[in-house]
Amino acid sequence: MSKKFLNAPDDVVSEMLDGVCLATPSIARIADQNVLVHVREGEDKVVVISGGGSGHEPAMAGYLGRGMLDAAVCGNVYASPSVEAVLSAIRATTTDAGAALVVMNYTGDRLNFGLAAERAKLEGFDVEMVIVNDDCALASDRVGIAGRRGLAGTLFAHKVAGAAADAGKSLKEVCAEARACVEATGTMGVALQACTLPGSSGVAREIAEGTMELGLGIHGEPGAHTAKTTSADEVVETLMTSIFAQNEKIGKLSEGSNVALMVNSLGATPLMELYVAARAAFSWLAGVKKINVTHAYVGTFMSAIDMNGFSVTVCALDDDTRVQRLEAPCSCSAWPKTAKLTPAKLLSVSAPASDRNETIASGPPTTPEGVMALKAIKRVAKDLIAVEDTLTKYDTAVGDGDCGTTIRKGAEALMKAADTYPIDDVSALMRAIGDTIRQNMGGTSGVLYDIFFTAAADKLAKVAKGKAPSVDIVLLAFSTGVQAMCQYGGARAGDRTMLDALVPALTMATTTYMSKKSVIEVASEAAKAAANGAEDTKSMKANAGRSSYVNQDVLKETPDPGAVAAATWINAIFAAVSES
């Protein structure tokens, strides 16, 4: 039995958010979404929105209020919130002044918030995204394409952005101040015991007795390295040394400089131990660096459920404006020195729906290209369903094991919806496929493919609206989708991702088409290139996604499951074309 005060584990996030609303004035929940908003009437100011997986309380809901966040988008425990949830937050809160999305640097959060931002822009909203990457666990030469993670330093970015927005600054100014704060902030964590997930009977993984993990994230993932447990002073010295070594701005601080210091519990570390760590941090900064701590924060600000550990964050206060932002008043419940709050009744608001719900005609294809496209879609769905077990096997070895299930769910939805698609209008077809994926396919793969088809639909709506899916138009959609994946996912060919199948396939298909070859030859060369690209991932170093955190020896001889899935659907298109 799990030793937690819960009802049903699946309901914990929803019930928690109801509790926040009941206990906190001026906080409302968007109906049917795990999104909380700070209710402010008639103020035309930049709104600041953040979010991520739950389990980090009081982040992010605890930072709703004047001077910090206007909306908090909460995913399931340790899972990114959906694109629709982020969109609902944007629609419910954003004014003509725009919205700043402050997002921690995790692939799922970047993708989901990024896609929501692009969709919001299509709806006429002015949106910018600020990525927080304050983690100082790894040396620069060990940081892959995924980049440094977002940790407790995110809260300084929230405070700066929220205060700047309340001061009437423009969207660009708010984001510029937040990005400057991120550059000046570094965090390092340590833990003695991992967390226990809701519904689990024990800790997520064991940390050996007498050892500690240094440089771990806030989702229970392993640290950068382990060491023997030692005194609090020595632990803090290790953390501080890493922060000053890995953050360029902090590392260049001169004697007499001022900083803000945050000592943050990861859930189970009591205040007694936090203050011991804070004392050590004060002592190290003053004694070793001759640096002044002018703003100190000690407590639980961004947890990892009940992990026994803490993080230390340093923010350089080399900018008078940043100091003013930290000192500006705010009304949120979790930021230090706020007034005691009076419970209020549970409020509920509805997010405005998109105003782009145009009606698209559907029905049986009437063009040869449309007939072939429908056949290809059904063959893609069939082959992806069939490859589920293989993808699961590969992803269990190098990831979190859900790739096969995720792809199957998307493929089943694709098969079910295929006959309803507007096959003869390629731009509408891309949009419809994207809608199917968004509604039925979770995980990072689902978001990436949604981005792929959404970007393709937007491009084709401008240059090929109402046209049938000819080879040249399909290649344009393919190219646009791949570019969007790279932009928002941050990966490139060679990083051991699905792009290692998609990019070679696109290159060979384009080259073959330009050589005036037949449709079958174009599809054949694309399929061969995709298969070879997927096979080549066996020997590649992972620079993106969850595999980038896995030991390289584990990756050997196992292809990237996302690349295998991509090669599967590209080969399915070839098979469908060959049979036509």
C-alpha positions in Angstrom: 0.0 0.0 0.0 1.2 3.5 -0.8 1.6 5.6 2.3 -0.1 8.7 0.9 -3.3 10.5 1.8 -5.1 10.2 -1.5 -8.3 9.0 -2.9 -7.7 7.5 -6.3 -4.2 8.2 -7.7 -5.7 9.0 -11.1 -7.7 11.8 -9.5 -5.0 13.4 -7.5 -4.2 16.3 -9.8 -7.8 17.3 -10.4 -8.7 17.1 -6.7 -5.5 19.0 -5.8 -6.5 21.9 -8.1 -10.0 22.0 -6.7 -8.4 22.3 -3.3 -6.2 25.2 -4.4 -9.2 27.0 -5.7 -11.1 26.5 -2.5 -8.3 27.8 -0.4 -7.1 30.7 -2.5 -9.0 33.9 -3.4 -9.2 35.1 -7.0 -8.1 31.7 -8.4 -10.5 29.9 -10.8 -10.3 26.7 -12.7 -11.0 26.4 -16.4 -13.8 24.0 -16.9 -12.7 20.5 -18.0 -9.1 21.4 -17.9 -6.3 21.1 -15.3 -5.7 24.9 -15.7 -5.9 27.5 -12.9 -6.1 31.2 -13.7 -5.8 34.4 -11.6 -9.0 36.3 -12.0 -8.3 40.0 -12.9 -11.0 42.1 -14.5 -10.4 44.8 -17.1 -6.6 44.9 -17.0 -4.9 45.2 -20.4 -1.4 43.9 -19.5 0.9 41.2 -20.6 -0.1 37.9 -19.0 2.5 35.4 -17.8 1.7 31.7 -18.2 3.7 28.7 -17.0 3.1 25.1 -16.2 4.4 21.5 -16.6 3.9 18.2 -14.9 2.3 18.1 -11.4 4.3 16.8 -8.5 6.4 19.9 -8.0 4.1 21.7 -5.6 3.8 24.5 -4.7 4.9 25.0 -8.3 3.1 26.1 -10.4 -0.3 26.8 -9.0 1.1 28.4 -5.8 2.6 31.2 -7.9 -0.7 32.5 -9.3 -1.4 36.0 -8.3 -0.6 39.7 -8.9 3.1 40.1 -9.6 3.7 36.5 -10.8 1.6 34.1 -12.9 -1.8 34.7 -14.6 -2.3 31.0 -15.5 -0.8 27.7 -14.4 -1.2 24.7 -16.7 -0.9 21.5 -14.9 -0.2 18.1 -16.5 -0.5 14.8 -14.8 2.2 13.8 -12.4 5.6 14.4 -14.1 3.8 14.6 -17.5 3.6 17.7 -19.7 0.2 19.3 -20.0 -1.6 18.9 -23.3 -1.5 21.4 -26.1 -5.3 22.0 -25.6 -4.8 22.8 -21.9 -2.1 25.4 -22.8 -4.3 26.9 -25.5 -7.2 27.2 -23.1 -5.0 29.1 -20.7 -3.9 31.5 -23.5 -7.5 32.0 -24.7 -8.8 32.6 -21.1 -6.3 35.1 -20.0 -4.5 36.8 -22.9 -5.2 40.5 -23.7 -4.2 42.6 -26.6 -0.8 43.1 -24.7 0.1 39.5 -25.4 1.2 36.4 -23.4 4.6 35.4 -22.2 5.0 31.6 -21.8 7.7 30.8 -19.3 8.6 27.1 -19.8 11.1 24.8 -18.2 13.4 23.1 -20.7 12.0 19.6 -20.9 11.2 18.2 -24.4 7.5 17.6 -23.8 7.0 21.0 -22.2 8.8 22.8 -25.0 6.9 21.0 -27.7 3.4 21.3 -26.2 3.8 24.9 -25.2 5.5 25.6 -28.5 2.7 24.1 -30.5 0.1 25.9 -28.4 1.9 29.1 -29.1 1.9 28.6 -32.8 -1.8 27.7 -32.8 -2.6 30.8 -30.7 -0.7 32.9 -33.2 -3.0 31.5 -35.9 -5.9 32.7 -33.8 -4.5 36.2 -33.6 -2.8 36.1 -30.2 0.6 37.7 -29.6 2.6 35.1 -27.8 6.3 34.6 -27.0 8.0 31.7 -25.2 10.9 32.0 -22.7 12.8 28.7 -22.0 14.3 28.3 -18.6 17.5 26.2 -18.4 19.2 26.9 -15.1 20.5 23.4 -14.4 24.2 23.3 -13.7 24.6 19.5 -13.4 26.7 18.9 -16.5 29.8 20.5 -18.0 29.1 22.3 -21.3 30.8 19.5 -23.4 28.3 17.0 -21.9 25.2 18.9 -22.6 23.4 17.4 -25.6 20.9 18.9 -28.0 18.2 18.6 -25.3 20.1 21.3 -23.3 20.1 22.1 -19.7 17.0 21.4 -17.7 14.7 23.9 -16.0 14.8 23.7 -12.2 13.9 25.9 -9.2 15.5 28.9 -10.8 12.4 29.1 -13.0 10.7 30.8 -10.1 13.0 33.8 -10.3 12.1 34.1 -14.0 8.4 34.0 -13.0 8.9 36.7 -10.4 10.8 39.0 -12.8 8.3 38.4 -15.7 5.3 38.9 -13.5 6.5 42.1 -11.9 7.6 43.5 -15.3 4.2 42.7 -16.7 2.4 44.4 -13.8 4.7 47.4 -14.3 3.2 47.8 -17.8 6.1 46.6 -19.8 5.5 45.3 -23.4 5.6 41.6 -24.3 9.1 41.9 -25.8 10.3 43.8 -22.7 8.8 41.2 -20.3 10.4 38.4 -22.2 13.7 40.1 -22.5 13.9 40.7 -18.7 12.9 37.1 -18.1 15.6 35.7 -20.5 18.2 37.9 -18.9 17.2 36.5 -15.5 17.5 33.0 -16.8 21.0 33.7 -18.1 22.0 35.0 -14.6 20.5 32.0 -12.7 22.0 28.6 -11.9 20.7 25.6 -9.9 22.2 22.3 -8.7 20.4 19.6 -6.7 21.3 16.7 -4.5 19.2 13.8 -3.1 19.5 10.9 -0.7 16.3 9.1 -1.7 14.0 9.2 -4.7 10.3 10.1 -4.7 7.3 7.8 -4.4 4.8 8.3 -7.2 1.1 8.3 -6.3 -0.3 4.8 -6.4 3.2 3.2 -6.1 4.1 1.0 -3.2 7.7 2.2 -3.0 10.3 4.7 -4.1 10.7 5.0 -7.9 14.3 3.7 -7.6 16.8 3.0 -4.9 19.8 5.2 -4.1 22.3 3.0 -2.4 22.9 3.4 1.3 25.7 5.8 2.1 25.5 7.5 -1.3 23.9 10.6 -2.7 23.0 11.7 -6.2 24.2 15.0 -7.4 22.8 17.0 -10.3 19.5 15.3 -10.5 16.3 16.7 -12.0 12.9 17.2 -10.5 11.2 14.2 -12.1 13.1 11.5 -10.2 15.5 10.9 -13.0 19.0 9.8 -12.0 21.6 12.4 -11.1 24.7 13.3 -13.2 26.8 11.3 -10.7 26.8 9.7 -7.3 29.1 10.2 -4.4 29.5 9.1 -0.8 27.4 11.0 1.7 29.3 13.7 3.5 28.6 16.7 5.7 26.1 19.4 4.7 29.0 22.0 4.4 30.8 19.8 1.9 27.7 19.0 -0.1 26.8 22.7 -0.4 30.4 23.4 -1.4 30.1 20.9 -4.2 26.8 22.4 -5.4 28.1 26.0 -5.3 31.3 25.1 -7.1 29.3 23.5 -9.9 27.0 26.5 -10.3 29.9 28.9 -10.5 31.7 26.7 -13.0 28.8 26.0 -15.3 26.9 29.4 -15.4 29.0 31.9 -17.3 27.3 35.0 -15.8 27.6 33.8 -12.2 31.1 32.5 -12.8 32.2 36.0 -13.8 30.8 37.8 -10.7 33.4 39.9 -8.9 34.0 40.4 -5.2 31.4 42.5 -3.6 28.7 41.5 -6.1 25.1 40.8 -4.9 23.1 37.6 -5.5 19.8 36.1 -4.5 20.0 32.7 -2.9 17.3 30.0 -2.9 17.6 26.8 -0.9 14.7 24.6 -1.9 13.4 21.3 -0.5 12.6 18.6 -3.1 9.8 17.5 -0.9 10.9 15.6 2.2 13.8 17.6 3.4 12.7 19.5 6.6 13.4 23.2 7.3 15.9 22.3 9.9 18.2 20.8 7.3 17.4 23.5 4.7 18.6 26.2 7.1 21.8 24.2 7.8 22.3 24.2 4.0 21.5 27.9 3.8 24.0 28.6 6.5 26.7 26.7 4.5 25.8 28.6 1.3 26.0 32.0 3.0 29.3 31.0 4.4 30.8 29.7 1.1 29.6 32.8 -0.9 31.0 35.2 1.7 34.2 33.3 2.4 35.3 31.9 -0.9 33.8 34.4 -3.4 33.4 37.5 -1.2 29.9 37.8 -2.6 26.9 39.2 -0.7 23.5 37.5 -0.4 21.0 40.3 -0.4 17.9 38.3 -1.0 17.4 34.8 0.5 14.6 32.3 0.1 14.5 29.1 2.2 11.7 26.6 2.0 9.8 24.3 -0.4 9.3 26.2 -3.7 9.6 23.5 -6.4 9.5 19.9 -5.1 9.7 16.5 -6.6 6.8 15.0 -4.6 8.5 13.6 -1.5 12.1 13.3 -2.7 14.6 13.6 0.2 16.9 16.2 -1.2 17.3 19.9 -1.9 18.6 22.3 -4.5 20.5 25.5 -4.3 19.9 28.4 -6.8 22.0 31.5 -7.3 20.7 34.5 -9.2 23.1 37.3 -10.1 21.7 40.7 -9.1 23.9 42.7 -11.4 20.8 44.6 -12.7 18.9 47.2 -10.6 15.7 46.4 -12.5 16.0 42.8 -11.6 16.3 43.7 -7.9 13.2 45.9 -8.2 11.3 43.0 -9.8 12.2 40.6 -7.0 11.2 43.2 -4.4 7.9 44.1 -6.1 4.8 43.1 -4.2 2.9 40.0 -5.2 -0.2 38.2 -4.0 0.5 34.6 -4.7 0.4 32.1 -1.9 3.7 30.3 -2.2 6.1 33.2 -2.6 7.7 34.3 0.7 6.3 37.2 2.7 2.8 37.0 1.3 -0.3 37.8 3.4 -2.2 34.9 4.9 -5.0 33.9 2.5 -8.7 33.5 3.3 -10.5 30.5 1.8 -12.9 31.3 -1.0 -15.6 29.2 -2.8 -14.5 27.2 -5.8 -14.8 29.3 -9.0 -15.1 28.0 -12.5 -14.6 29.7 -15.8 -14.8 28.6 -19.3 -12.1 29.2 -21.8 -13.2 30.8 -25.1 -13.2 28.4 -28.0 -11.1 28.8 -31.1 -12.7 31.1 -33.7 -11.1 29.1 -36.5 -13.5 26.2 -36.6 -14.2 26.4 -40.3 -16.3 23.6 -41.9 -14.3 21.4 -44.3 -16.1 19.2 -46.8 -15.3 15.5 -46.6 -16.2 12.4 -48.5 -14.9 9.8 -50.9 -11.9 11.0 -53.0 -12.8 12.1 -56.6 -9.2 12.5 -58.0 -6.6 9.8 -58.7 -4.3 11.4 -56.2 -7.0 11.4 -53.6 -7.7 7.7 -54.1 -4.0 6.9 -53.7 -3.7 9.1 -50.6 -6.6 7.4 -48.9 -5.1 4.0 -49.6 -1.7 5.2 -48.3 -3.3 6.5 -45.0 -5.0 3.2 -44.3 -1.8 1.2 -45.1 0.2 3.5 -42.8 -2.3 2.9 -40.0 -2.3 -0.8 -40.5 1.5 -1.2 -40.6 2.0 1.1 -37.5 -0.5 -1.0 -35.5 1.4 -4.2 -36.5 4.8 -2.8 -35.3 3.7 -2.0 -31.8 5.5 -4.8 -30.0 8.8 -4.0 -31.8 8.6 -0.4 -30.9 7.8 -1.3 -27.3 10.8 -3.6 -27.1 13.1 -0.9 -28.4 11.7 1.9 -26.3 11.9 -0.2 -23.1 15.6 -0.6 -23.7 16.4 3.1 -24.5 13.4 5.1 -23.2 10.3 4.9 -21.1 8.7 2.0 -22.9 5.5 3.8 -24.2 6.4 4.4 -27.9 4.6 1.3 -29.2 1.4 2.0 -27.3 1.5 5.7 -28.3 2.0 5.0 -32.0 -0.7 2.3 -32.0 -3.3 4.6 -30.4 -2.5 7.3 -33.0 -2.7 4.7 -35.8 -6.0 3.3 -34.7 -7.5 6.8 -34.6 -6.1 7.4 -38.1 -7.7 4.3 -39.4 -11.0 5.1 -37.9 -11.0 8.7 -39.2 -9.5 8.0 -42.7 -12.8 7.8 -44.6 -14.0 11.2 -43.1 -11.0 13.1 -44.3 -11.2 15.8 -47.0 -8.8 13.8 -49.1 -8.9 16.0 -52.3 -7.9 19.2 -50.4 -4.3 18.5 -49.3 -4.1 21.5 -46.9 -7.4 20.5 -45.2 -6.2 16.9 -45.1 -3.0 17.9 -43.3 -5.0 19.8 -40.8 -7.4 16.9 -40.2 -4.6 14.4 -39.7 -3.0 16.8 -37.2 -6.3 17.1 -35.3 -6.6 13.3 -35.1 -3.1 13.0 -33.8 -3.5 15.8 -31.2 -6.7 14.3 -29.8 -5.5 10.6 -29.7 -1.8 10.3 -29.6 0.1 11.3 -26.5 3.8 11.6 -25.7 6.5 13.5 -27.4 5.9 11.6 -30.7 2.3 12.8 -30.7 3.2 16.4 -30.2 6.0 16.2 -32.9 3.7 14.7 -35.5 1.0 17.3 -34.6 3.6 20.0 -35.1 4.5 18.3 -38.4 1.0 18.3 -39.8 -0.1 21.7 -38.4 2.9 23.4 -40.0 2.3 21.6 -43.3 -1.4 22.6 -43.2 -0.5 26.2 -42.6 2.0 26.3 -45.4 -0.3 24.5 -47.9 -3.3 26.7 -47.0 -1.2 29.6 -48.4 0.1 27.9 -51.6 -2.1 24.9 -52.4 -5.5 25.4 -50.8 -8.1 23.2 -52.5 -5.6 21.2 -54.5 -5.2 17.4 -54.6 -2.2 15.7 -53.0 0.2 15.6 -55.9 3.8 14.5 -55.4 5.2 18.0 -55.5 2.7 19.3 -52.9 3.2 16.3 -50.7 7.0 16.9 -50.7 6.4 20.6 -49.8 4.3 19.4 -46.9 7.0 16.9 -45.9 9.7 19.5 -46.0 7.7 22.1 -44.0 6.8 19.5 -41.4 10.3 18.4 -40.9 11.6 22.0 -40.5 8.9 22.6 -37.9 9.9 19.5 -36.0 13.5 20.7 -35.9 12.5 24.2 -34.8 10.4 23.2 -31.9 12.0 19.9 -30.9 15.5 21.2 -31.1 16.9 18.0 -32.7 18.7 17.6 -36.0 19.6 14.6 -38.2 22.3 12.7 -36.4 20.9 13.2 -32.9 19.3 9.7 -32.8 15.7 10.6 -33.2 12.9 10.1 -35.8 14.6 12.8 -37.9 17.3 10.3 -38.8 14.7 8.4 -40.8 12.7 11.5 -41.9 15.5 13.7 -43.2 17.2 11.1 -45.4 13.8 10.1 -46.8 12.9 13.7 -47.6 16.3 14.2 -49.3 16.1 11.1 -51.4 12.5 11.7 -52.4 13.2 15.3 -53.4 16.3 14.3 -55.4 14.4 11.4 -57.2 11.4 13.6 -58.0 13.7 16.3 -59.4 15.2 13.7 -61.7 11.8 13.2 -63.3 11.3 9.7 -61.9 8.0 8.0 -61.4 5.9 8.2 -58.2 6.8 4.6 -57.4 10.5 5.3 -57.7 10.2 8.4 -55.5 8.4 6.4 -52.8 10.8 3.5 -53.1 13.9 5.7 -52.7 12.3 7.5 -49.7 11.5 4.1 -48.0 15.0 2.8 -48.5 16.6 6.0 -47.1 14.3 5.9 -44.1 15.0 2.3 -43.3 18.8 2.8 -43.6 18.5 6.0 -41.5 16.6 4.1 -38.7 19.2 1.3 -38.8 22.0 3.8 -38.5 20.7 5.1 -35.2 22.0 2.0 -33.6 25.5 3.5 -33.6 24.5 7.1 -32.9 25.0 9.1 -29.7 21.7 10.3 -28.3 21.6 14.1 -28.1 17.8 14.6 -27.7 14.8 13.1 -26.0 14.9 10.7 -23.0 17.6 8.6 -24.6 20.0 11.5 -24.2 20.0 10.7 -20.4 20.7 7.0 -20.9 24.1 5.5 -20.7 25.6 5.2 -24.2 26.4 1.5 -23.7 22.7 0.7 -23.3 21.9 2.4 -26.7 24.3 0.2 -28.7 22.6 -2.2 -31.2 19.2 -0.8 -30.4 17.7 1.5 -33.0 15.8 4.6 -32.1 12.1 3.5 -31.8 10.9 6.9 -33.2 13.0 6.4 -36.3 11.8 2.9 -36.7 8.2 4.1 -36.6 8.9 6.8 -39.1 10.6 4.3 -41.5 7.5 2.0 -41.0 5.0 4.6 -42.2 7.2 5.8 -45.1 7.6 2.2 -46.3 3.8 1.8 -45.9 3.3 4.7 -48.3 5.6 3.0 -50.8 3.7 -0.3 -50.4 0.4 1.5 -51.1 1.7 3.3 -54.1 3.2 0.1 -55.5 -0.1 -1.6 -55.3 -2.0 1.2 -57.0 
